[in-house]
Amino acid sequence: MKRIGCQFDTVKGSIRQPLPYDKVIETRPQARAKLKEFLIECSKNIKGIHFEIGPDKDLETANNKAIRDYDGDKRAVTDYVRAKICVNSPDQVRALTGETFQHVMDDNDVHVVKMNDYFSDPKDRTGYRCLNYKLAIPVGQDEQNNNQYHYVELQVVAEQIEAIYDETHKYKRRAEEAENEIAAIMREHGIYELKNKEISGAELSKEEESLLRITDITIKPLRKISKLNYATCYLLNSIAARGDGSEENNYETLLDPDKVAKHQLTPGKKERLSTMKHKADMMEMINE
């Protein structure tokens, strides 16, 4: 994929918008319009795909993300403008990582800044598959007539996986709620600091050792909730990815050869994950 080296600007390894923040906000309409033109051309050249342009990211949400993930650096947020391409076959995914896609980018002065391929190596916890692109979209020229770019996010998703989003999301939400509760408990009791102290080799008092043990017992059920619900997401996404098992709609055919053993839904793995899903469902029934 083509990159624009002179436009890279990173902090702590994260991609940053090449324009000043005020200019990023100002150029959203141009980025959005150019992204739409680009996606129209993609849909003409790659048959059967369709796209959606999402709403501009809410600025308060973006600011919170910058504070949470990027030490307050608002230029590190790269999805002020975002879109989604829906595909219905592995061949379309291949086309969106191959020469056809590259030619459309070249014709539209669009460049790949970064791409994560979660079809070749699905997300570890949830088994979710997609392509996640950070694209540089042209938004005019500066006073020296140099091209200016706005970074946008483009996700390529499979229709058969998106079709079960509502179901997988409820399990993912339960897992995340359990993890948030774990984090809150650990912050409340200063467990992070105690664990750092323990790791550094410092001697803990009996009271500190007791607090670690008691807290571990308290959060153990929450860890189980998280594990079971993430496993359920993984199962459902893996089943959806396989479709009817034919090559035409089986996204397991896109797995990196080195990742097949890790992610392929073998009968034994499916049985183990199904057992975990049953436990997750039973646990939720009890909690209700």
Secondary structure, 3 states (H helix, E strand, C coil): CCCCHHHCCEECCEECCCCCHHHHHHCHHHHHHHHHHHHHHHHHHCCCCEEEECCCCCHHHHHHHHHHHCCCCHHHCCCCCEEEEEECCHHHHHHCCCHHHHHHHHHHCCEEEEEEECCCCCCCCCCCCCEEEEEEEEEEECCCCCEEEEEEEEEEEEHHHHCCHHHHHHHHHHHHHHHHHHHHHHHHCCHHHHHHHHHCCCCCCHHHHHHHHHHHHHHHHHHHHHHHHHHHHHHHHHHHHHCCCCCCCCHHHHCCHHHHHHHCCCHHHHHHHHHHHHHHHHHHHHHC
